[in-house]
Amino acid sequence: MSDSRIPPGYEPGEPPEHRPNETFWPYADLPEEPTPEELAALDPDLHDALFGAQERPFSITLSFRPFDGADGERALELARAAAEYRTTGSGESLRHRARFHPDAAAQLHALFQLVDRHGGCEVLIDDRPVPFARELWLPLVWCVLAVARTVPE
C-alpha cells in the first residue's frame, strides 16, 4: 500500500530534496482593499462590473510614448498638470496617460500639439478607444475652445 504523503520517486533513506514550508499560505500579505492607484488603473468597464456604475465626468485621455528634447519635457509638464496622470508599462512599452476634463480644453490642446508631432499618440474618450476620436472629437473640442475664447465674459 502506498502512502500519499510520500512524493513520487522518493527512495527511503535518501535525504529529501527540499523542506516543505511550515505555513499553508506562503504568499505575501496583501491589503484586502485595493489602493487608489490600483483602482485608477482598472479598466472603466471592469471597475463598473466590480463596484457598480458610477457617474464620471466626460474626459479625453492622451496616451503617448516618451520622447526626448524640450518638447518631451514640456509634454511631461503638461501631462502631469492634467486631472489625472499616470504611466503604464516599462522600457519600450512605457506610455504616459493624461486625462483631461472639459474645463481643461486649452491644456489638452497644448499637449496634443506637442505629442502628435512625434507620432504614437492615442486619443481615448472616457478611457475607451472610439472611432474617429482624433478626427472628430478633438476638432469638436477645438471648436468649443475657439468659441469660448471669442465670447466675452
Secondary structure, DSSP 4 states (H G I P E B T S, - for coil): ---TTSPTTPPTTSPPSSPPPSSS--SPP--SSPPHHHHHHS-HHHHHHHH--------EEEEE----SHHHHHHHHHHHTSSEEEEES-GGG-EEEEEE-GGGHHHHHHHHHHHHTTS--EEEETTB--TTIIIIIHHHHHHHHHHHHHS--
